[in-house]
Every structure is written in C-alpha cells, then in structure tokens.
Amino acid sequence: MERFSWPRFLTIRPVYRQLARLLFYAKTEELSGTMKVFCGRANPTTGSVEWLEEDEHYDYHQEIARSSYADMLHDKDRNMKYYQGIRAAVSRVKDKGQKALVLDIGTGTGLLSMMAVTAGADFCYAIEVFKPMADAAVKIVEKNGFSDKIKIINKHSTEVTIGPDGDMPRRANILITELFDTELIGEGALPSYEHAHRHLVQENCEAVPHRATVYAQLVESRRMWSWNKLFPIRVQTSLGEQVIVPPLELERCPGAPSVYDIQLNQVSLTDFTVLSDVLPMFSVDFSKQVSSSAASHSRQFEPLASGQAQVVLSWWDIEMDPEGKIKCTMAPFWAHSDPEELQWRDHWMQCVYFLPEEEPVVQGSALCLVAHHDDYCVWYSLQRTSPEKDGRAHSARPVCDCQAHLLWNRPRFGEINDQNRTDQYVQALKTVLKPDGVCLCVSDGSLLSMLAHHLGAEQVFTIENSAASHRLMKKIFKANHLEDKINIIEKRPELLTPADLEGKKVSLLLGEPFFTTSLLPWHNLYFWYVRTAVDRHLAPGAVVMPQAASLHMMVVEFRDLWRIRSPCGDCEGFDVHIMDDMIKHALDFRESKEAEPHPLWEYPCCSRSVPQQILTFDFGQPVPLQPICAEGAIELRRPGRSHGAVLWMEYHLTPDSTVSTGLLKPAEDKGYCCWNPHCKQAVYFFNTTLDPRVPPGGPQTITYTVEFHPHTGDVTVDFTLSDALDRGC
C-alpha cells in the first residue's frame, strides 16, 4: 500500500503502525555526511515528548516492523478474492484480443502482480513508494521467477511517467490496487485513483477491485457515546449527592474529526440498539474516472425503533468484478451474509462515527442519514429532510472546539465516564482525606480534584502541564461553580514553588494516575517522578494516593492477534520468505525487545499461566537511584500455544482498594480473559509458539528478568524460553 502524509497518519490506528508510540518520522538532517532521523518519543521520567536522534535506517526499520503486511498476507479471504478478480479481469481483456497490461499501485510484496502474471497478464508495472518494501518486492518477484514480466517502480504513483523514456511505455488496461484503510479512503485512495485514470490507465479499463460500497447503520449506544461525551458524574458525600456536570461547550462540541476504528465484532449486541437498517451510503466505481472532491450522499430511512440517535457504525465491501459475484466484505457478524465464514483481520476493521449531537428519533418517522467525505475523511450527519431539498448537501468537517477531544482520546472518555471506577476512587478518598487537608492533584485533565473538594478537602490544587488541559479544566470548574474553589497551577511539577501553594504544605498528593503521553502501562509511573519532584512540598506524614503500584504479567494464547507477528512463508502459492526475513530483521533492530500497546478487549485471548506480580513500586518513597530488578519463572499450566506475555499495572489506592489497568477478574475455567476496556496492555510477542502438548514431566516454565530503569522510566523484560518452547510451531 502506498505511504501517506503524516497528518493523516495521526488519525488512524492500524495495529502495527506505532504512531501510538509517538515514534513518527519528523525530519532528517545531514549531519557529518550521514542522514539522521529525529523521532518524537514519550519520556516517562518527564511526562513529555522529546526529540531523539536515531540511526538513518530507524524510520525504515520502524515502518517495516510495525507495518500490517503480515496481517494482510494472512488474510486468506482478501487474497483469494483478489486472485479470483484478477483472473476474471485478465480473461476479459484477453477475450477482446488485447494484451493484458497491468498497473499495480501499492504493490507491497508484489503478491497481486505475481497473481496477475500467473493469471496470464503479459506485463505488470508494480508501484511501491517505500524503498525497503520496493527492494523486497524486487527480490520476491525474482525468487518466484517473474522478473521478466514484472517491473517494480520505486515511486509514488503520481510521479510515474508514460512514454518511450518513461517508467511505462504506454497506459495500462488493467488497474489493480490495494490502497484502502478501515475508512476506505483514509490512505489517499481517491486522489491516487483520480491521478491514475487521468494519466496512467486507459479509459474504461478493467479494475480490481471494480467497485467499493460504504455501508452505515444508525444506533443508540450509551457505551459508545461515552467515548465521545462527558456524562454527569455522581459523587456520594456526607452532605448528600453531588453531581459533576459537563460544560455546555463540551456538550455541543461535534468531537474529534477522526474516525474511531475498532474490532466491532468484539462489541456486544447488548451494548447498542439498532435504529436503522444497514444503509448503502455511497459507491465508488474504480474502473471509471474517480473524483477526490468533497461530496455528500444521503439515504432516507424510517427508524426501526424510537430512541436517541448517537452513533453511526460503518464498514465497506469491495466487489472484484463488474457483476459483483466476487465480494470481500468488512461487515460485522450481525450484518454478515455468513457469520461462520467471518475473516479476522486487523488491517481493515470497522468504523465508529459520532454524530455532532444526539438527536431523538421516532420509529417510522422518515429521516435522512448523510455521509460526507473529502479526499481523506468521512463523517456523518442526521437531517430531518433531504439535504438536496434544503440546500445543505455539503457539511464542513467537524472540528473539536472544546479542548476535551484534543486532550482525551476515546478510551479516556470512557474511563472518566465509568461510574464504578469513580465510586472506587471516592471510597478510597474517604479513607485518606482529612477535613483540614490540603490536596495536590497531579494527572492530565483529571476530575479527582473535584472529588477531593466535594469530599471535604479544605484546599485543592491541581497541576496542569499543558495550556489545553488548563483551559479545559477551567471550563469544567466554571460549569460546576468551582472556579474559586480549586486552584489550577499551569507549570511543570518540578518548577512548583511554595508561593504556588500559598505557603501551605500538601497533606494528600493525589493522582489517577493518567498522563496523555503515556502509551505503555508503566509510562504512568511519571506520577512517581512527580511525587519525587514535589517531595519538599509534602507535609510530615503526608499521604500519597495511590500508595503503590505493581507490574503484573501473564502468558496468553491469542485467538487471532498472533497473526500480525506470524511468518507467512508461502502465500497463495507464492514464496514470500524474503518478506518474513525482512520483518524479522527489522524487529531485531529494536522492536522485538520492546512491548507493543494493544487494547486487548478487542483481541480475545486465553491465559496459559496464572497472573504473576513481577515488580512493585512504593510511592511513599522517592524514585530510587538504582534500577529495580527481579527474576522469576512463570509456569504454563493450561494446554495451548504461548503467543506472548501480557503486562499491565495495578495501582493500590489504599491497602484495601486497587485499580487494575489489565485483567479485571480471574480468568475463567477455560482461561478466557476480561481486560480493562479503557486501557492498552503491553504485549511481548514470543518468536516461537509453544506446542499444544503438555509434557509428561509437568508444566513448562518461562524464566524472565525484569528491570525498571529509573533514569529513563522504561521497563525491560527478557525471556528465556524452554527447549520445548523453542521447538514449538
């Protein structure tokens, strides 16, 4: 697939692309005759993003290691549908007595080009803009014996030239592409197709896929709506119930402009009420001229039930042939024609869009759902009349103007709206708060300061590092008439002065902890560094909450997620070992030694071991100068495959109250796991998987060495797998 510009890269979440790690490519400079890459990386010791100089090959290794090529190669449904569509397209061209000249945009491994040649294409021009991938494609094509029929062009498709001295001697009559993301158009498919039809392919060419159709379904869902809006939060105090209400500006804000792409198949049917049938919103015919201009498409429908219209669920399918007989669909299980044949994939998921505001709908009373899109993004609106009739066909892309959607991501909204979690903090606070207490809150955009105030703290201060969080909290305090009750300090904790605290000593240091730069579970240990920085402002006997934290680990077998790291070897009869080797080399560069953040509620797994506490952190004391190390072994007690180790943090608010960012309850008898839906857990994938047989000698073990590095805030884990594990599949 073709690479795309980084601003769009910020808005999507394919699992391998680790912008979630804030390691996006920023710029290069020529230093001492060599190219250096500067990458933004979260520093857990300071809670900020710092620019680090990396090796000139770092971006390449990062892109390869975190690409979704392996996932796509394991997508047999996708592969076979493409193969069938390519065979049919080549046959249609041959039946006209023409040579089959193929243009493959975003060739990746060259798989689709090799399919085309095998299907009888006379020649194929395969475009791949990412040089390491293009180099690999050249080797893969040569390895499979197609070098005389396939030319790899290492350019963006918009730079390809036609003519006697060009990259292609003449225009192609078959266009093959795989330019799609979960949103269909988010990787720049429309501009790429638009250019290709104008400059690179013949008029009325064959196209594989031939057509794409975007579908939508309107639903009411308190759970999903909680990912986008701040709900009233109830606090039980000695004086009765207090309610924290959201600012009107936040309620009216249309929200973040980006799609929320998730594994919708993991959302329970009980979590939403269907308000409409599945509606085909718009289609794109790839065999004809495509436009990347902004457009709107409306569909009139009658609600199936009365309720609050809040969320639009969306997905697409692609038809590989003009007749629509060869179809590849992203539909979730309840809308799939054959749920038993549902293909797991992570490179294409489903979309959750939030309406600008919730609207009441009445069963049977006609409405119009409108899909708007520009060249990269899709968004939805609900209208009472046909937009063509009232002249409102085009709508501006929604942009957050309340600050909350810039500070809090979707899981964070869900976390704040979790009333059970709030109640747990309230109960813990009641045990540590004193009537004359001075409370200092340290988290990004946290509501704990309001809980402390309502529960009777004499004075409350909250530190907000960023101007955005300062503005947001100021709005929330004002909406709740607390602007004069809670003091916001906008500065870094280490710069705190006695004057900021009005000369008072802190009796309670409070944190969730949550920080916007935290990506791996232990990054929130920044709270410990803050506690160390403000130590001189703490009163004798001051309470720190949470009092401690612990790091936990469990070995798991994934139902499907293992595919993103599994070598492919042979793909539909083509040897792609070179791709496997390239990914392994890129992982060995650094990534195999680092954990990946994954929201495991979307990725079912079974435990192979019991959860094990492997490190503890005492917040009653400053951060130590020396590393914290531990060694141990974890026994594999359940039969199955060991795909990797999952790590998470647990925060001990008080001796009797613990908040987990990982496993929420003991695994079921069969090992099924229930994960915190608001947090990402850390996954270390093993290079091998354990043979499912349990050896006669008893449980197998994996030994580990874990180390917390106080100077960097990082946690590293090294595993030693048993001989049986190394011999696994």
C-alpha positions in Angstrom: 0.0 0.0 0.0 1.2 3.5 -0.7 2.6 5.6 2.1 0.6 8.7 3.0 1.3 12.0 4.7 1.8 12.1 8.4 -1.0 14.5 9.4 -3.5 11.8 8.2 -1.3 9.2 9.9 -2.2 10.9 13.2 -5.9 10.0 12.8 -5.9 6.2 12.3 -4.9 3.2 14.2 -3.8 0.1 12.2 -2.3 -2.1 14.9 1.3 -2.2 13.6 1.7 1.4 12.8 3.2 2.7 16.0 2.3 6.3 16.0 0.6 5.1 19.1 4.2 5.0 20.4 4.8 8.7 19.3 7.6 7.5 17.1 6.5 9.2 13.9 9.1 10.4 11.5 9.7 14.1 11.9 12.5 15.3 9.7 16.0 14.4 8.6 19.2 16.5 8.6 22.6 15.8 7.1 25.0 15.6 10.0 28.7 14.8 9.4 27.9 13.4 6.0 25.2 11.0 7.2 21.5 11.2 7.4 20.0 11.3 10.8 16.3 10.8 11.7 14.7 12.7 14.6 11.8 10.9 16.3 9.4 12.0 19.0 9.4 9.6 21.9 7.5 9.8 25.2 9.8 10.2 28.2 8.2 8.6 31.2 10.5 10.5 33.6 9.4 13.9 32.4 5.9 13.2 31.1 6.8 15.0 27.8 7.7 14.1 24.2 11.3 14.5 23.4 13.1 14.5 20.0 15.8 11.9 19.8 18.4 11.4 17.1 18.1 7.9 15.6 20.1 5.9 13.1 19.4 6.8 9.5 17.7 3.5 9.0 15.5 3.8 12.0 12.4 5.0 10.2 12.7 2.2 7.7 13.0 -0.4 10.4 10.1 1.2 12.3 7.9 1.2 9.3 8.6 -2.4 8.4 8.4 -3.8 11.9 5.1 -2.1 12.6 3.6 -2.5 9.1 0.5 -4.5 8.5 2.0 -6.6 5.7 2.0 -9.8 7.7 -1.6 -9.3 8.7 -2.6 -8.7 5.0 -0.7 -11.8 3.8 -2.5 -13.9 6.4 -5.9 -12.6 5.2 -6.8 -15.6 3.0 -10.3 -14.2 2.2 -8.7 -11.0 0.8 -6.0 -12.9 -1.1 -8.4 -15.3 -2.7 -10.9 -12.7 -3.7 -8.2 -10.6 -5.3 -6.9 -13.7 -7.1 -10.3 -14.5 -8.5 -10.9 -10.9 -9.5 -7.6 -10.7 -11.3 -8.1 -13.9 -13.2 -11.5 -12.6 -14.3 -10.2 -9.2 -15.4 -7.3 -10.7 -17.4 -9.7 -13.1 -19.1 -12.0 -10.2 -20.1 -9.1 -8.3 -21.6 -7.8 -11.4 -23.4 -11.2 -12.2 -24.8 -11.1 -8.8 -26.5 -7.9 -9.9 -28.3 -5.8 -7.4 -26.3 -2.6 -7.7 -24.4 -3.2 -7.6 -20.7 -1.0 -4.7 -19.3 -1.4 -4.3 -15.6 -0.7 -1.4 -13.3 -0.4 -2.4 -9.6 -0.4 0.6 -7.3 0.9 0.0 -3.8 2.3 -3.4 -4.7 3.9 -4.2 -1.3 5.3 -7.7 -1.6 4.4 -7.8 -5.3 1.8 -10.5 -4.4 -1.0 -9.1 -6.6 1.4 -8.6 -9.5 2.5 -12.2 -9.3 -1.1 -13.2 -9.3 -1.7 -11.2 -12.4 1.2 -12.7 -14.3 0.1 -16.2 -13.2 -3.4 -15.4 -14.5 -2.0 -14.7 -17.9 -1.1 -10.9 -17.9 1.5 -10.0 -20.4 3.3 -7.5 -18.3 2.8 -5.8 -14.9 4.1 -2.4 -13.7 4.2 -2.6 -9.9 4.5 0.7 -8.0 5.8 0.9 -4.4 6.9 4.2 -2.9 8.5 2.7 0.2 12.0 1.8 -0.8 12.8 -1.1 1.6 9.5 -2.6 0.5 10.2 -2.0 -3.2 13.6 -3.6 -2.8 12.0 -6.6 -1.1 9.4 -6.8 -3.9 12.2 -7.0 -6.5 13.7 -9.9 -4.6 10.4 -11.7 -4.1 9.5 -11.3 -7.8 12.9 -12.7 -8.8 12.7 -15.5 -6.3 9.3 -16.6 -7.8 10.6 -16.4 -11.4 8.6 -13.3 -12.6 11.4 -10.8 -13.2 10.8 -10.8 -16.9 7.1 -10.0 -16.5 7.0 -7.6 -13.6 8.8 -4.2 -13.2 9.0 -2.7 -9.7 8.8 1.1 -9.8 10.0 2.8 -6.6 7.9 5.9 -6.9 4.7 7.4 -5.7 2.1 6.7 -8.4 1.7 10.4 -9.1 5.4 10.6 -10.1 5.2 7.7 -12.6 5.9 8.7 -16.3 4.5 7.4 -19.5 6.3 7.2 -22.8 9.3 5.7 -24.7 11.7 7.0 -22.0 9.2 6.8 -19.1 8.6 4.3 -16.4 5.8 2.7 -18.5 5.8 2.8 -22.3 2.1 3.2 -22.5 -1.0 3.2 -20.4 -2.2 0.0 -18.7 -5.6 -1.6 -19.4 -5.9 -3.3 -16.0 -5.7 -1.4 -12.8 -5.0 -3.4 -9.6 -4.8 -1.6 -6.3 -4.9 -2.2 -2.5 -5.0 1.4 -1.3 -7.6 1.0 1.4 -7.8 1.5 5.1 -10.6 0.9 7.6 -12.3 4.1 6.5 -11.7 3.0 2.8 -10.4 6.4 1.7 -8.1 7.3 4.6 -4.8 6.3 2.8 -5.5 8.6 -0.1 -7.3 6.1 -2.4 -9.4 8.8 -4.1 -6.5 11.1 -5.2 -4.4 8.1 -6.3 -7.3 6.7 -8.4 -8.1 10.1 -9.8 -4.5 10.6 -11.0 -4.2 7.1 -12.3 -7.3 7.4 -14.5 -6.1 10.7 -15.9 -2.5 9.7 -16.6 -1.7 6.0 -16.2 -4.5 3.8 -17.4 -6.8 3.6 -20.5 -10.3 4.8 -20.5 -12.8 2.2 -19.3 -10.0 0.0 -18.1 -10.6 -3.2 -16.1 -10.1 -2.5 -12.3 -9.6 -4.9 -9.4 -11.4 -4.2 -7.2 -14.1 -3.0 -9.6 -16.3 -1.2 -7.0 -16.4 -0.3 -3.3 -19.6 0.4 -1.3 -19.7 2.1 2.1 -22.5 1.0 4.5 -23.8 2.6 7.6 -26.1 1.7 10.5 -27.5 4.2 13.0 -27.5 3.1 16.6 -28.1 4.3 20.1 -25.3 3.2 22.4 -24.6 4.6 25.9 -21.3 2.7 25.9 -20.0 4.1 22.6 -21.5 7.6 23.3 -19.4 7.5 26.5 -16.3 7.5 24.2 -17.3 10.9 22.9 -19.1 13.0 25.5 -18.6 13.7 29.2 -21.5 12.3 31.3 -22.7 13.8 34.6 -20.7 12.1 37.3 -22.3 11.4 40.7 -20.4 11.8 44.0 -21.8 10.5 47.2 -20.7 12.7 50.1 -21.7 13.1 53.8 -23.8 16.1 52.7 -25.7 14.1 50.0 -25.1 13.5 46.3 -23.1 16.0 44.3 -23.2 15.9 40.5 -20.3 17.0 38.3 -21.8 18.3 35.1 -20.1 18.8 31.7 -19.7 22.4 30.3 -22.3 23.3 27.7 -19.5 23.9 25.3 -18.4 20.3 25.6 -21.9 19.0 25.2 -22.3 21.0 21.9 -18.9 20.1 20.6 -19.0 17.9 17.5 -16.0 16.0 18.8 -12.8 14.8 17.2 -12.7 14.8 13.4 -11.1 11.4 13.1 -12.8 8.0 12.8 -12.6 5.5 15.7 -11.7 2.2 14.1 -12.2 -0.8 16.3 -12.9 -4.5 16.1 -16.6 -4.1 16.1 -17.1 -7.8 16.4 -16.0 -7.6 20.0 -18.8 -5.1 20.9 -21.7 -7.0 22.4 -25.1 -6.7 20.8 -26.4 -5.6 24.2 -24.2 -2.5 24.1 -26.3 -0.8 21.4 -29.8 -0.5 20.0 -30.2 -0.7 16.2 -32.2 2.3 14.9 -31.9 1.7 11.2 -31.3 -1.0 8.6 -27.9 -1.3 7.1 -27.9 1.5 4.6 -25.6 1.6 1.4 -24.4 5.2 1.6 -22.2 5.6 -1.5 -20.2 3.6 -4.0 -17.0 4.2 -6.0 -16.6 2.7 -9.4 -12.8 2.2 -9.8 -13.0 1.3 -13.5 -14.0 4.9 -14.3 -12.7 8.4 -13.6 -12.7 8.9 -9.8 -13.1 12.3 -8.1 -11.4 13.3 -4.9 -13.6 16.3 -4.5 -15.7 16.7 -1.4 -19.2 15.2 -1.7 -22.2 14.2 0.3 -24.5 11.2 -0.1 -27.9 11.0 1.7 -30.1 8.0 2.3 -33.7 8.3 3.5 -34.8 5.7 6.0 -37.5 5.1 8.6 -36.1 4.3 12.1 -36.7 0.7 13.3 -37.2 1.9 16.9 -37.5 5.1 18.8 -34.5 6.3 20.7 -31.5 8.7 20.7 -29.5 8.7 17.5 -25.9 8.9 18.7 -23.5 6.7 16.7 -23.1 5.6 13.1 -21.4 2.2 12.6 -19.8 1.9 9.2 -17.9 -0.6 7.0 -17.4 -1.3 3.4 -17.1 -4.1 0.9 -15.3 -4.4 -2.4 -16.5 -6.2 -5.5 -13.7 -7.6 -7.5 -15.7 -8.0 -10.7 -18.4 -5.9 -12.6 -21.1 -8.4 -11.8 -20.5 -8.3 -8.1 -20.1 -12.1 -7.8 -16.7 -11.8 -6.1 -17.1 -9.8 -3.0 -14.9 -9.1 0.1 -16.8 -7.6 3.0 -15.8 -5.9 6.3 -19.3 -6.4 7.7 -19.5 -7.2 11.4 -21.0 -10.6 12.3 -24.6 -9.3 12.7 -24.6 -7.9 9.2 -22.5 -10.6 7.5 -24.1 -12.9 5.0 -22.3 -15.9 6.5 -21.1 -15.2 10.0 -19.4 -18.6 10.1 -17.1 -17.5 7.3 -16.1 -14.3 9.1 -12.5 -13.4 8.3 -10.4 -12.0 11.1 -8.3 -9.1 10.0 -6.7 -6.1 11.7 -5.6 -4.1 8.7 -9.3 -3.4 7.9 -11.7 -3.2 10.8 -15.0 -1.3 11.3 -15.7 2.4 11.9 -17.4 4.2 14.7 -18.5 7.7 13.9 -20.2 10.1 16.4 -23.0 12.4 15.4 -22.3 16.1 16.3 -25.0 15.8 18.9 -27.5 13.1 19.9 -31.0 13.5 18.4 -34.3 11.9 19.3 -35.8 9.7 16.5 -39.3 8.2 16.4 -40.0 4.8 14.9 -41.4 5.1 11.4 -40.8 8.8 11.1 -38.6 9.3 8.0 -35.1 10.8 8.3 -32.0 11.3 6.2 -28.6 10.0 7.1 -25.9 11.9 5.2 -22.4 10.7 4.6 -19.9 13.4 3.8 -16.4 13.0 2.7 -13.4 14.9 1.4 -10.3 13.3 -0.2 -9.3 11.5 3.0 -12.1 11.6 5.7 -15.7 10.5 6.1 -18.2 12.0 8.6 -21.9 11.7 9.1 -24.9 13.9 10.0 -28.6 13.3 10.5 -31.2 15.5 8.9 -34.9 15.7 9.0 -35.4 16.5 5.3 -33.5 15.6 2.2 -30.3 17.8 2.1 -30.8 18.2 -1.6 -34.1 19.9 -1.0 -32.9 22.4 1.6 -29.5 23.1 0.1 -27.5 21.6 2.9 -25.9 18.8 1.0 -22.4 19.8 2.0 -21.3 20.0 5.6 -18.0 21.2 7.0 -15.8 18.5 8.6 -16.4 18.6 12.4 -13.6 20.0 14.5 -13.3 20.0 18.2 -13.6 23.4 19.8 -14.0 22.4 23.4 -10.4 21.2 24.0 -11.6 17.9 25.6 -11.4 15.9 22.4 -7.8 17.2 22.0 -6.8 16.2 25.5 -8.7 13.0 26.0 -8.8 10.1 23.5 -11.9 7.9 23.1 -10.8 5.3 25.8 -10.1 8.1 28.2 -13.6 9.5 27.8 -14.9 6.0 28.6 -12.6 5.8 31.6 -13.8 9.1 33.0 -17.4 8.2 32.4 -17.0 4.8 34.3 -19.2 5.5 37.4 -17.9 2.3 39.1 -14.4 3.5 38.7 -15.3 6.9 40.1 -17.1 5.2 43.1 -13.9 3.3 43.8 -11.8 6.5 43.9 -14.5 8.1 46.1 -14.4 5.3 48.6 -10.6 5.4 48.7 -10.5 9.1 49.1 -12.9 9.0 52.1 -10.4 6.9 54.0 -7.4 9.2 53.5 -8.9 12.7 53.3 -8.8 14.9 56.5 -11.2 17.8 57.0 -8.3 20.3 57.1 -6.4 18.6 54.3 -4.5 20.4 51.5 -4.7 18.3 48.4 -2.5 18.5 45.3 -3.7 16.6 42.2 -1.3 15.5 39.5 -2.8 14.0 36.4 -3.7 15.3 32.9 -7.2 16.6 32.8 -8.3 14.6 35.8 -11.5 15.1 37.8 -10.0 13.8 41.0 -9.5 17.4 42.3 -13.3 17.8 42.1 -13.9 14.6 44.0 -11.4 15.8 46.7 -13.2 19.1 47.0 -16.7 17.5 47.3 -15.4 15.1 49.9 -14.3 17.9 52.1 -10.7 18.8 51.4 -10.0 22.3 52.8 -8.0 23.4 49.8 -7.3 21.7 46.5 -4.6 22.5 43.9 -4.3 20.8 40.6 -1.2 20.8 38.3 -2.0 21.0 34.6 1.1 20.8 32.4 -0.4 22.0 29.2 -2.3 25.1 28.2 -5.0 22.8 26.6 -5.6 20.9 29.9 -5.6 24.2 31.8 -8.3 25.6 29.5 -10.4 22.5 29.7 -10.3 22.2 33.5 -11.1 25.8 33.9 -14.2 25.3 31.8 -15.3 22.3 33.8 -14.7 24.0 37.1 -16.7 27.0 36.0 -19.6 24.9 34.8 -19.7 23.4 38.4 -19.1 26.7 40.2 -15.8 25.6 41.5 -13.5 28.1 39.7 -12.8 29.8 43.0 -12.6 26.6 45.0 -9.9 24.7 43.1 -6.6 26.4 42.1 -5.1 25.4 38.8 -1.3 25.6 38.6 -0.1 25.6 35.0 3.6 24.6 35.2 5.7 21.6 35.4 5.7 19.9 38.8 9.5 20.3 39.3 9.0 24.0 39.0 6.5 24.2 41.7 7.2 26.8 44.4 5.8 27.4 47.9 4.1 30.5 46.5 2.1 28.4 44.1 0.7 26.5 47.1 0.1 29.7 49.0 2.8 28.7 51.5 1.0 25.6 52.6 2.3 22.0 52.8 0.5 19.2 51.0 -1.2 16.6 53.1 -2.5 14.5 50.2 -0.8 14.0 46.9 -3.4 12.6 44.5 -3.2 11.0 41.0 -5.2 8.5 39.0 -2.5 8.3 37.5 -3.1 9.3 33.9 -0.9 11.3 31.5 -1.6 11.9 27.8 1.9 11.0 26.7 1.7 7.5 28.3 1.4 4.7 25.9 2.7 1.6 27.7 1.3 0.8 31.1 4.4 1.8 33.1 4.6 5.2 31.5 2.1 6.4 34.0 4.9 5.9 36.6 5.6 9.5 35.7 3.4 10.1 38.8 6.3 8.6 40.9 8.7 11.2 39.4 6.2 14.0 40.2 6.0 12.7 43.7 9.8 12.9 43.9 9.9 16.4 42.4 7.4 17.8 44.9 8.7 15.9 47.9 9.8 19.2 49.6 6.2 20.5 49.4 4.8 17.5 51.3 3.9 17.8 55.0 5.2 15.3 57.5 3.1 12.2 57.3 1.6 13.3 54.0 -0.4 10.6 52.2 0.3 9.7 48.6 -2.6 8.1 46.7 -2.1 5.7 45.0 0.2 4.4 47.7 2.0 1.9 45.5 1.8 0.2 42.1 2.7 -3.3 40.9 3.6 -4.7 37.5 1.8 -7.9 36.5 2.4 -10.5 33.8 0.6 -13.4 32.3 1.4 -15.7 29.3 -1.5 -15.9 26.8 -2.7 -17.6 23.7 -4.4 -15.2 21.3 -7.3 -16.2 19.2 -6.2 -14.1 16.3 -3.7 -11.4 17.2 -0.8 -13.7 16.8 -1.2 -13.4 13.0 0.3 -9.9 13.0 3.7 -11.4 14.0 3.4 -14.9 12.4 5.7 -15.6 9.4 3.8 -16.2 6.2 6.3 -18.3 4.2 4.1 -19.3 1.3 1.1 -17.1 0.4 -1.4 -18.5 -2.1 1.4 -20.5 -3.8 4.0 -17.6 -3.9 7.2 -17.7 -1.8 7.3 -14.6 0.4 10.0 -15.8 2.9 12.0 -12.7 1.9 9.3 -10.6 3.4 9.3 -12.7 6.6 13.1 -12.3 6.9 12.9 -8.5 6.3 10.3 -8.1 9.1 12.4 -10.3 11.4 15.5 -8.2 10.7 13.6 -5.0 11.4 12.2 -6.4 14.6 15.7 -7.5 15.7 16.9 -3.9 15.1 14.9 -3.0 18.2 11.3 -3.8 18.2 11.5 -7.5 19.3 12.9 -6.2 22.6 10.1 -3.8 23.2 6.5 -4.2 24.2 3.6 -3.2 21.9 0.5 -1.5 23.4 -2.8 -3.2 22.4 -6.4 -2.8 23.7 -6.9 -6.4 24.5 -10.6 -6.1 25.0 -10.7 -6.1 21.2 -8.4 -9.1 20.9 -9.6 -12.2 22.7 -7.1 -14.5 24.4 -6.8 -17.3 26.9 -4.4 -17.4 29.8 -1.7 -20.1 29.7 -0.4 -19.2 33.2 -1.8 -17.6 36.3 -1.2 -13.8 36.7 2.0 -13.0 38.4 3.2 -9.9 40.1 6.8 -9.2 38.9 7.7 -5.7 40.3 6.4 -3.3 42.9 6.8 0.5 43.2 6.5 2.2 46.6 5.2 5.8 46.0 5.7 6.5 49.7 9.4 6.9 48.8 11.1 8.9 46.1 12.2 7.2 42.9 15.4 5.2 43.7 18.7 6.0 42.0 19.4 2.3 41.2 17.4 0.0 39.0 14.7 -2.2 40.4 15.3 -5.8 39.2 13.6 -9.1 39.6 14.0 -12.6 38.3 11.5 -15.4 38.2 9.7 -18.1 36.3 6.2 -18.4 35.1 4.6 -21.8 34.8 2.5 -22.7 31.7 -0.4 -24.6 33.3 -3.1 -24.7 30.6 -2.6 -26.6 27.3 -2.4 -24.4 24.2 0.0 -22.2 22.4 2.0 -19.4 24.1 2.0 -16.5 21.8 3.3 -13.9 24.2 3.3 -12.3 27.6 0.8 -9.5 28.6 1.9 -6.9 31.1 -0.2 -4.4 33.0 -0.1 -2.1 36.0 -2.2 -2.2 39.2 -2.4 0.9 41.3 -3.0 0.4 45.0 -5.0 3.4 46.1 -5.2 2.1 49.7 -4.4 -1.3 51.3 -8.0 -2.3 50.5 -8.5 -0.7 47.1 -6.7 -1.5 43.9 -7.4 -0.3 40.3 -6.2 -2.6 37.5 -5.3 -1.4 34.0 -5.3 -5.0 32.8 -7.0 -8.1 34.0 -10.3 -7.2 35.7 -11.1 -10.6 37.2 -9.6 -14.1 37.4 -9.6 -15.9 34.1 -12.4 -18.3 33.6 -12.0 -22.1 33.8 -11.1 -22.3 30.2 -8.7 -19.3 30.5 -10.8 -16.6 28.9 -9.7 -13.2 30.0 -11.6 -10.0 30.8 -9.5 -6.9 30.2 -9.9 -3.3 31.2 -11.7 -1.7 28.2 -10.3 1.8 28.9 -6.6 0.9 28.8 -4.0 -0.6 26.5 -2.0 -3.5 27.8 1.6 -4.3 26.9 2.3 -7.4 24.8 5.7 -9.1 24.3 5.3 -11.4 21.4 7.4 -14.6 21.5 9.4 -15.5 18.4 8.0 -19.0 18.7 4.8 -20.6 20.0 4.6 -23.5 22.3 3.5 -26.9 21.1 0.0 -27.6 22.4 1.0 -30.8 24.1 1.7 -30.6 27.9 4.8 -32.6 28.5 4.7 -35.7 30.9 7.1 -34.0 33.2 4.7 -31.4 34.3 4.2 -27.7 33.5 6.7 -25.9 31.3 8.2 -22.7 32.5 9.4 -19.5 31.0 12.0 -17.6 33.0 12.2 -13.9 33.0 14.4 -11.0 34.1 12.5 -7.7 34.6 14.2 -4.3 35.2 12.9 -0.8 35.9 15.4 1.8 34.8 14.9 5.0 36.9 16.9 7.2 34.6 14.7 6.5 31.6 11.4 5.4 33.2 11.5 2.3 31.0 10.7 -1.3 31.9 12.5 -4.1 30.1 11.7 -7.8 30.2 14.0 -10.5 28.9 12.5 -14.0 28.5 14.3 -17.4 28.3 12.1 -19.9 26.6 12.5 -23.6 27.4 13.8 -26.0 24.8 10.3 -27.3 24.2 9.2 -23.7 23.6 12.0 -23.1 21.1 10.9 -26.2 19.2 7.3 -25.1 19.0 5.4 -24.3 15.9 
